[in-house]
Amino acid sequence: MSKIKPSKGAPYARILGVGGYRPTRVVPNEVILETIDSSDEWIRSRSGIETRHWANDEETVAAMSVEASGKAIADAGITAQQIGAVVVSTVSHFKQTPAVATEIADKLGTNKAAAFDISAGCAGFGYGLTLAKGMVVEGSAEYVLVIGVERLSDLTDLEDRATAFLFGDGAGAVVVGPSKEPGIGPTVWGSEGDKSETIKQTVPWTDYRDGEVAKFPAITQEGQAVFRWAVFEMAKVAKEALDAAGLTSAELDVFIPHQANERIIDSMVKTLKLPESVTVARDVRTTGNTSAASIPLAMERLLATGEAKSGDTALVIGFGAGLVYAATVVTLP
Amino acid sequence: MAATQEEIVAGLAEIVNEIAGIPVEDVELDKSFTDDLDVDSLSMVEVVVAAEERFDVKIPDDDVKDLKTVGDATNYILKNQG
């Protein structure tokens, strides 16, 4: 048997830079109320959401990703040519072939970086981060760009009073690269396909094409079931990720849960008994739920506003359609 | 030992007080969680999970929608508690 030379990676990986892009159009609850029978007060009390951003025709999945990635690359202090792989998590890119990651890699000016899309719903950022860490440590890429991007306004049923107000658009990106110290902890992740009905696209694209349904597919969810799972089951997963990183909540600076709904965030914080010293991301108030983009967008905002700082220890957890989840502890860039 | 109806109502009152800030004395058998006690659908999930722990009972999501009043929840727990 011939001996195969192994690749040589970095001892550890960390997030080196983060960037975000929020579409220019800010949509207040009043606009949502044009199509559903509800109230600003109801929407705020059930979700914490005051405004969200909706993309225009020019703000495509690729265009938003390129903007966010450019910022992340600059923040990391590297060039696009150094990027070895581009991982894009999205559920709202409507041209599935080729992967949108290839267009993004090209537009950024990478040197033929490996590029592919993944589908892991609102846990997509954590899934991408885990892949990136593996690539950097294993040596198949020195720097990996992980992008979470969504145009969920395209998949929103504006007449569904349970979800019309929930979703937003945007892109968040991070650069993962080599580190002398561990900057990304063990990932606690998984799937629960037996609960696939709780968050889903209403019908397959083909049903719409074939005229079997009149309405374009949208994302729908069973609010109470999702809330229970997200708060109580995901709090356990978050705690496992903290334990796996060898940390206690007292050693945590920042908590960045997927920005699904502020009520979920509040209840998770309570269930996890996080000390008041921990800064909690609440970007959902002005960004809505942007699925895979929500964690990097919230991370970028916390750093931009000074609520969190470079070197802080942050617990991140994504959870959503699948159901799928991924949690880990990271050092902020 | 299984809780009595009185103990369940008292326990639910404490839970509703903790989650929704409703005075304990307002939580009575004929009160509707949503209409009288201002417990919305998401808070109701928190009440249900707290009740599950306290009374060693499983309340699946599909059954939660049938628990309209404190009396409904009390009867459910009385029947299903471990």
Chai-1 contact restraints between the chains, C-beta under 6 A:
chainA,res_idxA,chainB,res_idxB,connection_type,confidence,min_distance_angstrom,max_distance_angstrom,comment,restraint_id
A,Q224,B,S41,contact,1.0,0.0,6.0,A-B,restraint_1
A,Q224,B,V45,contact,1.0,0.0,6.0,A-B,restraint_2
A,Q224,B,D61,contact,1.0,0.0,6.0,A-B,restraint_3
A,A225,B,D61,contact,1.0,0.0,6.0,A-B,restraint_4
A,F227,B,L42,contact,1.0,0.0,6.0,A-B,restraint_5
A,F227,B,V45,contact,1.0,0.0,6.0,A-B,restraint_6
A,R228,B,V45,contact,1.0,0.0,6.0,A-B,restraint_7
A,F232,B,V49,contact,1.0,0.0,6.0,A-B,restraint_8
A,R263,B,L42,contact,1.0,0.0,6.0,A-B,restraint_9
